[in-house]
Amino acid sequence: MSENTTKYEVLYIIRPDMEEASKKALVEQFDQILTSNGVTINESKDWAKRRLAYEINDYKEGIYHLVDMEADDAEGINEFDRLAKINDNILRHMITKIED
């Protein structure tokens, strides 16, 4: 880890009615977006299927997916953010910078 490396955590909510193979492909696609833009993924895992506090696009629950990563710049993070906003399979996402 270089001196300029920053740790991030991304939590995104996937539509609950996706088939397992489609969900897996979606996760792989978004992991690839990160890694192809210089992000190192430490862990990418499904966290839980949970009831949402309020409906999002008529969904009452979603599959929470958590990605722990680090990057020297925000290029990959910004690209993830841009593409997650326009993907109908991702209901919401949140990117957090982890301070040491």
Number of C-alpha atoms within 10 A of each C-alpha: 10 7 6 9 14 18 20 19 20 18 19 21 23 24 21 19 12 13 10 10 9 11 17 12 12 17 19 13 11 16 18 16 17 22 15 11 17 17 24 19 18 11 11 17 12 16 14 12 15 13 12 13 8 10 11 13 9 7 14 14 19 22 22 21 18 19 20 17 21 22 22 16 14 16 14 20 22 14 14 20 16 11 12 18 13 10 12 11 17 19 20 17 17 12 15 11 12 12 7 5
